[in-house]
Amino acid sequence: MSTTAASATAAAPSPGDIAPLQIDVLHDVQAAGERLEAIAERTGGSQSREAAQRVDAIIEQVRQQGDVALMELTERFDGVRPDPLRVPAEDLASAWQATAKPLQEALHLAHRRIVDFHQRQKPADLMVTGVHGERLGRRWRPVERAGLYVPGGRASYPSTVLMNAVPAKVAGVQRLVMVTPPGPDGRVNQTVLAAAHLAGIEEIYRVGGAQAVAALAYGTESIPRVDVITGPGNLYVTLAKKAVYGRVSIDSLAGPSEVLVIADHNANAEHVAADLLAQAEHDPLAAAILLTTSAELAAAVPAALEEQLAGHPRAAITRQALNDWGLIVVCESLDQAARLSDRFAPEHLELQVERPEPLADQIQHAGAIFMGAWTPEAVGDYLAGPNHTLPTSGTARFAGALCVETFLRHTSLIQFNRQALEATGPAVGTLADSEGLHSHAESVRLRLS
């Protein structure tokens, strides 16, 4: 769920423009591989280049004008003037108190499970003693300030609050600064505030978009400069994070959300359809893909999709996503499906097969793998425990989920004694001489002379 609102540049269709479902079914594996690569690259091109120019202008305006720019840009893009920018502390507590008991309990359950999993992944410091008595180590320390971006727009995401705040808290970050776009009434969604209260976030600002990322990266009169920025957003947020990387660290460059389901003859067509819809409903650019060894399942899923879309509250968005970026591929074997999946490197990979564990062992590239018929991707979005902020657009080839280490930095520790320097110094000098760095070699030789 890392990119729940990650491509807001694609206009949502109006209810009157709902098109009939026309999801492609392919039997040609080569054509399927090419189509998967095209889907992974669906946000590139001139649209991104034009947006990047607008983002650069927004960042510069925030750098020059600070809070004044944030007020003006939020009024321009969101239709409200967020004065004051900061959400009053009492609003967080009151939002939690106003939250219905079942939702409070669900948030508590999710929070407990996410905390438990992330506490187990915190790395330990390392210190070893070398053969000559030298001490070598690596020490982990949290960043001082973290900026958490929580998207608004088409929906609100209290789950994103928990998934970003928990690893930062577990890492030991002392100051969390959350930014999120205000709604049409100028207020932040009450469930988002309730989740922030539960997670222990006290500093929240009503600003979103590229201007919020710029404020976190450079600081304004109200918003402090942070060390790392995490959280998904639309194309402008992603491009802004890319632009400020280097001044601050970022978690990833999120693209539109995506799910790929590998299913065999045992899979239930209604379940597969529901899981494809669970991603397609996010955004018109969301991708929902089925790779199956069963021609019968491939034929049944479109009808199941159509049936479940009847009366769907987000039918227009969901149909557009399926028509543009949905795909069903009939494969000769699960091995072939695994190779195709790795070519796409999906954000979410579901294995609705009889024996998911050995198939999971074959997979090399995936943000998260959901194994078996009883593991819909939605459990990972909300409360399974592992983080739902995942690599998209093929970046699972080299990146992983948001984690505790995102908010940590490690420092090397090196301590030599005389014996260690005497044993290794001549080699240091030889290596330095080979690079033509005279003083490097002399800094060792002088000590040994």
N, C-alpha and C positions, 0 to 999 in steps of 0.2 A: 504493500500500500504506500510505497514511497512517493508516488507521484499522483496522488489522488486528485490534484487540481493542476496538473503540470503543464497543460497546454491550452490555456484559456484564450489564445489567439484564434482558435477555431470556433466560429460562431455556433452556438447551440441552435438547432432547428426549432422552429415554432411548431406547436401541435398540429397546425393545419398543413404543415409540410411533411408529415410523416410518410416515408416511402415504404413500399412493401419490402419484406426481408429478402435479400438476394445474396446469401453467403456462398462464396465459391467452394466447390468440392473438387479437389485435384487428385488424379491417380498417377500423374507423371512426377516422379521424385525430383528429377532435375529442375523442372519448372517450379516445383514446390520450394526447393532450396533457394532459387532466385527470388521467389516471391517473399520468402521469409527475410532475406537480406534487405529487400525493398521496404518491408514493414519496419525493420529495425532502424532504417534511415529516414523515417517519414517526416521528421521535423527539421531536416536540413534545407539548404537552398537559399534563395533570395529572401524569403520571409525572415529567416534568422538574421541575415546580414542587415536588412533594414531595421529589424528590431534592435540589433546590437548598437546601431547608430543612435537610436532613440534612448537606449539605456545609458550610453556614454554621456549624453546630454543631461539626463536626469541625475546621474552620479555627480557630475560637475556642478550642477545647480545646488545639490545638497551640500557639497563641500564648501561652496561659496556662501550660501545663505542659511544653512543650518535649519533650525526649527521653522523659520519663515517658509522655506522651500517645502518642508514636510506638510505644513498646513495647506499651502497652495496646491501642491501636487495631489494630496488626498482629496481635496475639494474637487479638483479637476477630474480625477479618475474614479473616485468612489461617490462623489456627489454630496459629501458631508465635510464639515470643517471640524477636525478633532481638537477642540479646545476645552479642556487641557488635553495634551497628548497622552499623559499617563492615566491609566485606570485607577481610580481611588481604591485604597486598600480595603475599605469597607465593602466595596462591590464584590470582592472575591468571596468573603465570608457569607454575604447575603445570597450570592448565587448558589453556594453550596447548600445553604439552609432551604432555599427554594426548590432544590432538586428533588424530584420524586424519590421515594424510598427505594423502589426497585432499581432505578438508575444509579442511585448512590451505591447500592450493594454491588451492581455490575462493575462500576468504576473501581470500587474497593478490591474486588476479585481480580480485575485486570491489573491493577497497580501492584498487588501482592505478588502475582505470578511474574510480572515483568521485572520487579525488583529482585526476586529470588534468582531468576535466570542470570540477570546481569551481575549480581554480586559474585556469582561463580566464575565469571570470566575476567575478573580484575587481575592483571598480571602482578607477579611478585618481583621484588627487586632481586638482582643477581650479583653475587660476589664470589669470585674464585681466586685461589692462590696458585700462581705459576710455579714451575719447577725450580726457579731461582729465588723464590720468595716474593716476587712481585704480586700486587693485588689488582685484579681487573674486575670491573663491575658495570652494571647498568642500573640506574635509579629512575623510578617513575614518579612524576609529580603532575598534579592537575594544572590545567591552564587557570588563570585567575578569573577570567570572565568569559562566559559563553552566551552567544546570541541564538535564540531559538525562533525560527520562523514557522508560524502556524498559518496555513492558507485559509482563506475564506472563499468568497466568490459563490460558486454554485452550491456549496454545502459547507457544513462546519465539521471540524475534526477533533473532538476531544481525545481520540485515540492517538493522534499525532502529538498532542501535548505530552501524554504519558511516555510515548516512545522516544521523545527527544529529551525530556526532563530527567527520566530515571537514569539513563547511563551517565548523564552529566553529574547528577547527585551522587551516584555510586562512585564516580571517579574522584569526587571531593571538590568539585568546582564551588567556589564560595559565592559567586554572584551570577545568577541567571537572569538574562534580560530577554523577555519574550515580546515579539512584535506580531501583530495580526491585523488584517484589514477590518475596519468597522463596517457594520451593516448599514442599510439605508436609513435607519434611525440614529446612526452615529454611535451605537452601542456595540460591544463585543458580545458574541453569542454566549448565553448564560451557561450552557453546558461546557463550553470551552473554559470559561472562568471557573466553573466548579472543578473541572479536571486540574486546572492550574493550582487552585487552592489545595486540592488533595496532594498534588506533587510537590508542594512547598515553594511554588514560584510566587514572588511578591511584587516583582517589577514588570509591568505589562504596559505596552504602548499601542495606541490605536492607529497604527500605520502599517501599510502593506506595500507590495510591489517592489520595484527596483529602488524606490526611494527609501524603503525600510532597510534594505540590504546596505545601501550607501551609508545610512545613519549608523548602522552597527559597525561598519568597517572604518569610518572616519570620525564618528562621534559628532554630536551636535550639542547645543546648550542643555538639552534635556536627556538625550540618550547617550550613554557612555560608549566609547569604542571598546569592542570586545576582541578576543583572541581567536575565536573559532565561531563560524556560523553554520548551523545545521537546520535541516527542515526542507520539505518540498515546496514548490510553488509553481506559478505559471511560467511561460517561456521567458518573460521579462525578469522574473526573479532568478531563474537559472542563469540567464546571460549576465545579470548583475553579479551573481556569485562568481562566475567565471572572470569577470572584469576585476573584481577586488581580490581574487586569490593571489597570494604573495604578500599582500598587506595583512591579510588574515588567512587562517586556514578555513577550509570548507569540508563538509562531509562528502559531497558528490555533486555532479551535474545531472539533476534528475530530468528524465524525459517522461512521456506519457506512460500510464500504467499498462501492464501487459500480463496475460496468463497464457501458459501453454499446457494443455492437458494431453498426456499420453494414456490411451485407454485400449483395453483389449475386449474380447467378446463378453467378459464378465461385467463390464461397466453398465450402469443404469443410464439410459439416455436422458431421463429427466434430471438426474443429478449432474450429469455433464453439462447439460444446457443451463442449469441454474448457476453453475460455477463460471461458465463463459459469460453469462449475463452479469454476474457479480463484478466482473472487471469492466465490461462494456458500458455499464451504467455510470462509470466515473466521468467519462469525457468523450467527446466525439472522436478524439484521436487515440482512445484506448484500443489495445489489440487483444483479441480473444481467438485462440488457435487450438484446434484439435488435431492430433496425430493419432490415428487408430489403425489397428490391424483388422478391424471388423467392418466390412462393407455394409452390413446391416445397421450397425451403430451409426456410421456416416450418413446413411439414408434417414435414420430416425431422428437424429439430433435437430435438423432444421425445423421439423414439425414440432418438436418439443420446445424449441426456442419461440416459435410463433405462438404456441399455446400460452407460454408463460409471459409473453409480451402483451397479451390481451389485458387491458386495464392497467398496465405498468405505469407508475407515476412518473418515470423518466424514460418513457417509450421513445420519444423523438431522439434524444441523445443516444440511447442504447442502439436503436436501429441504425443510426448513421455510423456509429462505431463498427457495428457488425458488417454493414454493407461495404464500408471502406477498408476496414482493417481486420475483419474476421476471415477465417480460413479453416477448411477441413481438408485433411490430406489422408488418403488411404495408403498405408504402408504395407510392404510385404512381410515385415517382421518387426519385433520390438527393438532389435539391434539397429535396424534402419531408422526407426523412430528416434532412438537415442542419438544417432549421428545427426539427424536433422535438427533435433532440439539443441544440441551443442552448437550447431551452425548459427542458431538464433540467439543462444545464451539468454534464456528468459529471466525476467525478474521473478516471476512465480512459476514453478513447475509442479503440476499435479501428476501423480502416478496412480491412475485408477486401473490397476492391473492386478492379476491374481497374486503375483509374487513381487511386491514393490521393492523389497530390500536389494536383491541382486541387480535390478534395473537401476536403482539409485547409485549403486557402485560403479556402473558404467558411465554415469553422467559426469562430465568434467566442468561444465559451465552453467551455473544457475544461481540466482540470488538466494532462493529458498526452495526446498523440495518438500512437498506435502505427500506423504506416502499412505496409500490405501484409500478405500472407499469411504472411510469414516473421518477423513481429514480434509474437509473443504478449506480452501484458501482463507476464508473469512475468519477461521479461528486464529490464524497467524496475524491477521489484521488487528485483532482486538486483544487477545489475552493468552495465547499459547505460551508466550514468554520471550522467545527470540524477537529481535527488533524487526518491525515491518518497513523500516526505511531501507530500501534495497536498490542494487544497481539495475539500471534500465538500458534500453537501446543497445544491447550487446556488450555493455561494460562489465557484465558478470564474468567475462573472460579474464579480467584482471582486478576486479574490485569486489568487495563484500559488503555486508550489512553495516549500518551504523552500530557502534559498539562503545563500550567503556573506553577503549583505547583512543577513540576519536577525540576525547576530551583530556587525554594525557599526553605528556611529552616525556621522552626518556633522555637521560644524560649519561654519557659514558664516564666511568671513574677509573683512573689509571694511577697507580702508585708503584714506582720502582725503588728498590734499594740499591746500594752500591754493587752488591753481588750480581743483581740482575742486569744492571747497566754494563758491568764489565763483561758479562757473558754475551750480551747482544749488541753492545755498542759498536764493535768493529763492523758488523753487518749493516747497522744503521749508516755508518760512515760510507761504506761501499755503495749502498743504494743511493745516498745523497749525492755522492760524486758522480754516479751514473746519470743523474738528472741535472748535473751542473749547478747544484745548490751548495756552494762552498760553506756558507755559515751554518747550514743545517748540520753538515758533517763536523764542523768545528765546535758546535754547541755540545757535542758528545765527546769529541777528542780532548777538549780543554778539561772536562771533568775527569777523564781517565788519565791525563798526563800528571 
